[in-house]
Amino acid sequence: MKYPKNANLWLPAYLRHRATARNRRPAKRLWVALTDHYEPLGGPSSVEIGTARVAAWQNLWPLIANNAPKDANGRPPCFTFFYPQEEYHEGIVESLAELSRAGITDLEVHIHHNHDTVDTFREKMTLFLDQLRNNHGLLHDHDGKRVFGFIHGNWALDNSRPDGLWCGVKGELQALRDLGCYADFTMPSIPSPTQSRILNQVYWTTGDPEKPRGFDQGIEATIGGGRRGDLLMITGPLGIRFKDRLTPRLETGELACYDPPTRNRVLQWLDLAPRVGDDIFLKLYGHSAREDNAAVLLGTGNNPGTLAPMFQWIHEITREQGIELHWASAYEMFRAVDNLIHARTGAA
């Protein structure tokens, strides 16, 4: 039998997850966050192209969000743009900030970098965080401190590539914690060799900061368990998908032109996604500034997009299963986790 690429990293944990999932009690709540690697100037592309990519979301996302089924709190879905530090452009970010002020999107931090040290990384990140806060009023405060969510570009979190490229930072998880990162949303990263050996969990990293891949060791978040490590990891679903295809493929929670959402995928997401107590945390991701992905997700002309039916399927399935639905930004998902680990009641 031929195993998928880098299966040694995730297959043992996946098999353990499947064995324990059989004995789970039914979930009571579902939190759904769309955490996008949003790169309007990716390519690299011109400011004109980047502006047009953002305009597509400005024009269509409010219609999709406001027409979607409301959650248990009467709120529409929220889309979180994880915006790259190296692509900072004041006009483009301000356009995204305007959407955030309307309450249907949010903006957090993404970075592609290479050959950095902890000092150069901190310098880049601090400048970017200051730009987002001072120029646009973005980012959240938690316990009196400015905080941010994070996705690592090229999947190379904590210098996790075997060749050391696309990061370079020793102790990156601890540096992120000290800078105010409330949670990392990078995983899953399969088929990349950067994939964590822990999957389908919300957990605290506990690895050695002197070594790469500190996220391979961790302590699962539990009700009332409090903070138990360096950085909180909120991972997306990872598993093997058999339906919708003639041959199996990996399910990673990606929303893309080559793998759009389906009702069967929604069912598998709910089965695979991490749980803390009776709460499911479903983190989905994509690269939705790209024209091909945006066209499939948002729709173009007479072609309906796939986000609108996805929200309907999630709403219908949770209602059928008696699960309370909560649409969430990345930060609101963290707040829900934080409430649980500190045994607080109430929605985010």
Secondary structure, 3 states (H helix, E strand, C coil): CCCCCCHHHHHHHHHHHHHHHCCCCCCCEEEEEEEEECCCCCCCCCHHHHHHHHHHHHHHHHHHHHHCCCCCCCCCCCEEEEEEHHHCCHHHHHHHHHHHHCCCEEEEEEECCCCCCHHHHHHHHHHHHHHHHHHHCCCEEECCEEEEEEEEHHHCHHHCCCCCCCCCCCCHHHHHHHHCEEEECCCCCCCCCCCCCCCCCEEEECCCCCCCCHHHCEEECCCCCCCCCCCEEECCCCEEECCCCCCCEEECCEEECCECCCHHHHHHHHHHCCEECCEEEEEEEECCCCHHHHHHHHEECCEECCHHHHHHHHHHHHHHCCCEEEEECHHHHHHHHHHHHCCCCCCC
